[in-house]
Amino acid sequence: MSEHIAFIGGGNMASAIITGLQKQGTSPQQISVVEPDPVARDKLNASFGVQAQAQADASLDTATLVVWAVKPQVFKDAAASVAPFTRQALHLSVAAGVRSDSITRWLGTERVVRAMPNTPALVGQGITGLYARAGATQADQQRVSDLLTSTGASIWFDAEDKLDVVTALSGSGPAYVFYFMEAMTTAGTEMGLSREQAQQLTIATFAGASALAQASSDAPQVLRQRVTSKGGTTFAAISSMEDNDVRALFIDAMYAARERAKQLGDEFGAD
Ligand SMILES: NC(=O)c1ccc[n+]([C@@H]2O[C@H](COP(=O)([O-])OP(=O)(O)OC[C@H]3O[C@@H](n4cnc5c(N)ncnc54)[C@H](OP(=O)(O)O)[C@@H]3O)[C@@H](O)[C@H]2O)c1
């Protein structure tokens, strides 16, 4: 059977996944997108050759997989217009926070998988946390894993509330990295480097340290200790951070993100 994948919402996340699908050989004819914004529709057509439509209609009847890539606050309304055409399909939601109980209720099907991706998916370096409802079969789960392969890695979780932790860690995580990058670039500039030089050094440092952590069997803690000789320059920097409780503040920040993910579920999941 030939696959027909329908995207509800044609923004950043949908574009990242469509890029991956096309790399895997999916043709534009196998993809439909429901996207109310005409500018976004034109962009999808220009980038992917996909004909996006403003509203859900009976052309979605043949969809085998529906990917929900809308903001959480519009999910329920979008679901009301899409559900009548897609009861036969497997549903994959990338919407932050919206719980599968709500999705199942709105769509009238138990074949639901939730995903929490992150923006490095745009360059094939993302990591996605996944949770499947009992109604999604092993084959459905494999289908989702295959779909996401070209956006990066993925990890399945056996309890849905762990996706709130994934949201706080890898979902929002790229922004934490950019935040540290901003601080390092600012400091480098203040200390006399050009902004361009400081930025180049910062980005290369993150890329290099990530590659080293990935290639090494040692934990980041060990890698850090190895470059922190007592009395040295790195030691001075780390001691300053420890004295100022940067670690504890950072952990607090992640708890705040998880709390917000939970709130989103409560806010947007109501009947
Ligand atoms: N970007 C990330 O890093 C990331 C990571 C993890 C999860 N997510 C989740 O992925 C979801 C999508 O994020 P995104 O960054 O792709 O957002 P986005 O770029 O804003 O894309 C969402 C698109 O959906 C469209 N839309 C609005 N109402 C619709 C409706 N009723 N039917 C169909 N389409 C509709 C929007 O059009 P208008 O602009 O006209 O409203 C917009 O083009 C969000 O729930 C987000 O939490 C994103």
The ligand as a Tripos MOL2 file, in Angstrom:
@<TRIPOS>MOLECULE
LIG
   48    52     1     0     0
SMALL
NO_CHARGES

@<TRIPOS>ATOM
      1 N1         10.2050   24.1510   16.8530 N.am      1 LIG1
      2 C1         10.6500   23.3270   17.8080 C.2       1 LIG1
      3 O1         11.7960   23.2900   18.2170 O.2       1 LIG1
      4 C2          9.7390   22.3340   18.4120 C.ar      1 LIG1
      5 C3         10.3070   21.3300   19.2020 C.ar      1 LIG1
      6 C4          9.4440   20.4050   19.7510 C.ar      1 LIG1
      7 C5          8.0840   20.5130   19.5380 C.ar      1 LIG1
      8 N2          7.6080   21.5260   18.7800 N.ar      1 LIG1
      9 C6          6.1860   21.6180   18.6250 C.3       1 LIG1
     10 O2          5.8410   21.4760   17.2750 O.3       1 LIG1
     11 C7          4.6460   22.1840   17.0490 C.3       1 LIG1
     12 C8          4.8330   23.0300   15.8200 C.3       1 LIG1
     13 O3          5.9130   23.9310   16.0430 O.3       1 LIG1
     14 P1          6.5390   24.7740   14.8670 P.3       1 LIG1
     15 O4          7.7850   25.3780   15.3860 O.co2     1 LIG1
     16 O5          6.5630   23.9680   13.6330 O.co2     1 LIG1
     17 O6          5.4070   25.9210   14.7500 O.3       1 LIG1
     18 P2          5.0670   26.8500   13.5300 P.3       1 LIG1
     19 O7          6.2760   27.0540   12.6830 O.co2     1 LIG1
     20 O8          4.3310   28.0300   14.0720 O.co2     1 LIG1
     21 O9          4.0680   25.9500   12.6690 O.3       1 LIG1
     22 C9          2.7380   25.7170   13.0000 C.3       1 LIG1
     23 C10         1.9030   25.9780   11.7420 C.3       1 LIG1
     24 O10         0.5780   25.5020   11.9350 O.3       1 LIG1
     25 C11        -0.3020   26.4070   11.3060 C.3       1 LIG1
     26 N3         -1.6790   26.3090   11.8080 N.ar      1 LIG1
     27 C12        -2.3220   27.0970   12.7070 C.ar      1 LIG1
     28 N4         -3.6110   26.6900   12.8640 N.ar      1 LIG1
     29 C13        -3.7820   25.6190   12.0620 C.ar      1 LIG1
     30 C14        -4.8990   24.7650   11.7900 C.ar      1 LIG1
     31 N5         -6.0790   24.9200   12.4000 N.pl3     1 LIG1
     32 N6         -4.7380   23.7600   10.9040 N.ar      1 LIG1
     33 C15        -3.5490   23.5840   10.2890 C.ar      1 LIG1
     34 N7         -2.4660   24.3740   10.5110 N.ar      1 LIG1
     35 C16        -2.5750   25.3670   11.3920 C.ar      1 LIG1
     36 C17         0.3300   27.7390   11.6020 C.3       1 LIG1
     37 O11        -0.1890   28.7160   10.7220 O.3       1 LIG1
     38 P3         -0.3440   30.2490   11.2660 P.3       1 LIG1
     39 O12         1.0500   30.7720   11.3400 O.co2     1 LIG1
     40 O13        -1.2070   30.8900   10.2340 O.co2     1 LIG1
     41 O14        -0.9890   30.1660   12.6220 O.co2     1 LIG1
     42 C18         1.7990   27.4550   11.3820 C.3       1 LIG1
     43 O15         2.1900   27.6460   10.0480 O.3       1 LIG1
     44 C19         4.3670   23.0050   18.2990 C.3       1 LIG1
     45 O16         3.3530   22.3910   19.0520 O.3       1 LIG1
     46 C20         5.6490   22.9610   19.0430 C.3       1 LIG1
     47 O17         5.4230   22.9860   20.4250 O.3       1 LIG1
     48 C21         8.3960   22.4380   18.1920 C.ar      1 LIG1
@<TRIPOS>BOND
     1     1     2 1
     2     2     3 2
     3     2     4 1
     4     4     5 ar
     5     4    48 ar
     6     5     6 ar
     7     6     7 ar
     8     7     8 ar
     9     8     9 1
    10     8    48 ar
    11     9    10 1
    12     9    46 1
    13    10    11 1
    14    11    12 1
    15    11    44 1
    16    12    13 1
    17    13    14 1
    18    14    15 2
    19    14    16 1
    20    14    17 1
    21    17    18 1
    22    18    19 2
    23    18    20 1
    24    18    21 1
    25    21    22 1
    26    22    23 1
    27    23    24 1
    28    23    42 1
    29    24    25 1
    30    25    26 1
    31    25    36 1
    32    26    27 ar
    33    26    35 ar
    34    27    28 ar
    35    28    29 ar
    36    29    30 ar
    37    29    35 ar
    38    30    31 1
    39    30    32 ar
    40    32    33 ar
    41    33    34 ar
    42    34    35 ar
    43    36    37 1
    44    36    42 1
    45    37    38 1
    46    38    39 2
    47    38    40 1
    48    38    41 1
    49    42    43 1
    50    44    45 1
    51    44    46 1
    52    46    47 1
@<TRIPOS>SUBSTRUCTURE
     1 LIG1         1 GROUP 0 **** ****
